[in-house]
Amino acid sequence: MRILVTGGAGFIGSALCRYLVGKRDIEVLNVDKLTYAANLHSLDPIADKPNYRFLQADICDRSAMTAAFLDFQPDAVIHLAAESHVDRSITGAGEFIQTNVVGTFALLEAARGYWSSLKGAAHDAFRFLHVSTDEVYGSLGPDGLFEETTAYDPSSPYSASKAASDHLVIAWHRTYGFPGLISNCSNNYGPYQFPEKLIPLMILNAMHGQSLPVYGDGSNVRDWLYVDDHARALLTVLQRGQVGEKYNVGGRNERSNLDVVTRICAIVDQRLPDQVPRRSLIRFVEDRPGHDQRYAIDATKLERELGWKAKEDFESGIEKTIDWFLANRSWWEPLRKSVYSGERLGLIQKAVANEAS
């Protein structure tokens, strides 16, 4: 089997590539633009495998995507390439619209042209899995879960751009019969995650005795999904899912942000004892604009119909994640020094009108 993976040098994409190439012996072409959050070192474990290839290209470049399809002749696509950090979307929405919406359109058209050229069994078997987020559904109250039929209600430029790309995939299926599927996942965490996201940022700050900034009062709730469980789910959906369907992927691990940070502090205290408990480093800061209160995924459809189930609960997953960051300084230290040092992102600056001269 040959799978074209977009965004395979990112956090989830690299976990998927390591799984497909290293554990399932699937042939993979990893197409990635290599933006700030991409890291080819995340692919070192499979870089020399004969069933792995890498192509640096932008999904917005339709001619490059068309050439990639013609050269690699994939049986399927798993599309993860996206700008994904909510805070960055608040102050730089344009890149999110370009990559997540325009890029998905360009990739769909390249894939549709390739699929249309296939004959017989190859045409019938081709699949395009678009990997999305639970954030397209908006915010939940204290009760209830996101289901595949939940209406879209995005709150941030990031989630709006992902909602738009979801709609494109659905429309391409309904209009052209294109064999698209969609997965909507909860918050991922695990090894190799870029340190702008909550869990790796808190781990590294706690290791260094630095402030642990928590938005608002820390009561916002997320459902946490270990990234290797997500990688297994994506192949499951690709191979067993029904064309035109959506599948929610969640870990059934709801935690408030404050509970997550407090648990990280306790584990880091155990691994690196200090006289001062790390939880004393927690600082409540101005909340993120448009911050959704709660996300929670109902993964029943994926579990019952396709037979997938998360292997890691939050306790086992967070310990594995912290131990990985403790043991892999060579991966994250260059990022902290030259790419992202932990500064606050997503603050809205007041617009200043230009005075007429």
C-alpha angles and dihedrals in degrees: 000000000000119000126185108212120194118204092019094151092061127087102273093027094056091048088052093049092049089051097045096043102032103036107022100035091228120155110245135190108197112205113191135157091211100231122174094286096050120096124183090196086072085069097049092109090063103023094107097042114121091226094058128084132172129209122184105215142130117247087218088066100086095185090054090049092048090051091049091054093048093048100043099033095207126200090211146002129225106194115204102140107124146125100254115173113103094204092055091048090059093062100026109032094153095074090051093053092046098049102030099039108021092035093051089049092052092047093048091052093048090048092046092052091050093045091050090056094055120097135213119331094004091056093047095047098048115115136186115200115193112201113214140161141255088236090083087075095061123219132338128212121232091291138043137045137248111258129187089259095052111124117250115253109161119189106189135049087250096054091042090054091050091047089053092051091049089054091051092055092048091048093049089054095047096041103037102020087243111172098241129154131183132213122193113199135191124234112313126213137169142094121345095024114152108252097239090080121089103255101044091040091054093045094052095042090049091050090054097041092246129146116285106216115204120188117242111327095331094248096122109118129216134180107233123216123190108234097232089055088052092052090055090048093054094055089045092054092045094051102035107021124107118250112254093023132118124221126195115217117201139154098219087233108127115182134161115241089246091053090050093051093044091052091049089052092052094050094045088050088056094047097040108024116209133175091242118058111240092230087073086069092065113117124183111223137184109298123252113262110258092008109179112228102217141005123187127166128215102210094177094116092054093044098046103034100036103025099237123144131173113253097197126064119201095265095054093040097050092049091051090048095050092046090051093053091047091052099042108056090142089066100049105027094075089051093052091048102044112013112031125359099183102272121156114270133191101041112149114231118211111254115242116209116226111245116231110249 
